[in-house]
Amino acid sequence: QVQLVESGGGLVQPGGSLRLSCAASQTLFSRYVMGWYRQAPGKQRELVASITSGGLANDADSVKGRFTISRDNAKNMVSLQMNSLKPEDTAVYYCNFRNEYSQFTYWGQGTQVTVSS
């Protein structure tokens, strides 16, 4: 059973930066879209950013120019560099690996990001 292990969440002041990382516990032998979602209290989970196995990235409008997603296929890892953080970025962030063929999806356990002064 593949598990996704996340790291890097925490408390940061507005305008600060954090880097989230997520790694699969096993080698993946197929192509996966890797992404990050977030869920704030009382809101639905939303896509933050995703990146295909070929490196094509897609960012939500709310994070364009501030967040950058990247992946390391050799390490089965995806990262999210978050700069210029705002209080509205506060949420639990989940990584997501979706098989590009079968659409089967793995989820991480979630990591809390809190932006507050």
DANOR-V657751 format. One record per residue. N is the residue number from 1. RES is the residue in one small letter. OMEGA is omega in whole degrees, 0 to 359 (none if undefined). D_FIRST is the distance of its C-alpha to the first C-alpha in whole Angstrom. Layout:
# DANOR-V657751
n = {N | N}
res = {RES | RES}
omega = {OMEGA | OMEGA}
d_first = {D_FIRST | D_FIRST}
This chain:
# DANOR-V657751
n = {1 | 2 | 3 | 4 | 5 | 6 | 7 | 8 | 9 | 10 | 11 | 12 | 13 | 14 | 15 | 16 | 17 | 18 | 19 | 20 | 21 | 22 | 23 | 24 | 25 | 26 | 27 | 28 | 29 | 30 | 31 | 32 | 33 | 34 | 35 | 36 | 37 | 38 | 39 | 40 | 41 | 42 | 43 | 44 | 45 | 46 | 47 | 48 | 49 | 50 | 51 | 52 | 53 | 54 | 55 | 56 | 57 | 58 | 59 | 60 | 61 | 62 | 63 | 64 | 65 | 66 | 67 | 68 | 69 | 70 | 71 | 72 | 73 | 74 | 75 | 76 | 77 | 78 | 79 | 80 | 81 | 82 | 83 | 84 | 85 | 86 | 87 | 88 | 89 | 90 | 91 | 92 | 93 | 94 | 95 | 96 | 97 | 98 | 99 | 100 | 101 | 102 | 103 | 104 | 105 | 106 | 107 | 108 | 109 | 110 | 111 | 112 | 113 | 114 | 115 | 116 | 117}
res = {q | v | q | l | v | e | s | g | g | g | l | v | q | p | g | g | s | l | r | l | s | c | a | a | s | q | t | l | f | s | r | y | v | m | g | w | y | r | q | a | p | g | k | q | r | e | l | v | a | s | i | t | s | g | g | l | a | n | d | a | d | s | v | k | g | r | f | t | i | s | r | d | n | a | k | n | m | v | s | l | q | m | n | s | l | k | p | e | d | t | a | v | y | y | c | n | f | r | n | e | y | s | q | f | t | y | w | g | q | g | t | q | v | t | v | s | s}
omega = {180 | 173 | 176 | 183 | 183 | 176 | 171 | 179 | 178 | 180 | 180 | 178 | 176 | 183 | 181 | 184 | 172 | 175 | 176 | 176 | 180 | 181 | 176 | 183 | 180 | 175 | 179 | 185 | 176 | 180 | 181 | 164 | 179 | 183 | 175 | 174 | 175 | 179 | 176 | 180 | 178 | 181 | 177 | 176 | 182 | 177 | 175 | 181 | 176 | 179 | 182 | 178 | 178 | 176 | 179 | 184 | 178 | 182 | 172 | 181 | 184 | 183 | 181 | 179 | 180 | 183 | 177 | 177 | 177 | 181 | 175 | 185 | 181 | 181 | 183 | 188 | 174 | 180 | 177 | 176 | 184 | 179 | 178 | 184 | 181 | 177 | 180 | 173 | 180 | 183 | 166 | 182 | 182 | 172 | 189 | 174 | 181 | 179 | 185 | 181 | 185 | 184 | 177 | 189 | 171 | 177 | 170 | 184 | 179 | 176 | 185 | 171 | 180 | 179 | 186 | 176 | none}
d_first = {0 | 4 | 6 | 10 | 13 | 16 | 20 | 23 | 24 | 28 | 31 | 33 | 37 | 38 | 38 | 36 | 33 | 29 | 26 | 22 | 20 | 16 | 14 | 10 | 9 | 8 | 11 | 11 | 13 | 15 | 17 | 16 | 18 | 17 | 19 | 20 | 21 | 23 | 25 | 28 | 29 | 31 | 29 | 27 | 24 | 25 | 24 | 25 | 25 | 23 | 23 | 22 | 21 | 25 | 25 | 27 | 27 | 28 | 29 | 30 | 34 | 34 | 32 | 34 | 35 | 34 | 30 | 29 | 25 | 24 | 21 | 21 | 19 | 19 | 17 | 15 | 17 | 19 | 22 | 24 | 28 | 29 | 33 | 36 | 34 | 36 | 36 | 34 | 31 | 30 | 27 | 23 | 21 | 18 | 16 | 15 | 13 | 15 | 14 | 18 | 18 | 16 | 16 | 13 | 12 | 10 | 12 | 13 | 14 | 18 | 20 | 24 | 27 | 30 | 33 | 36 | 40}
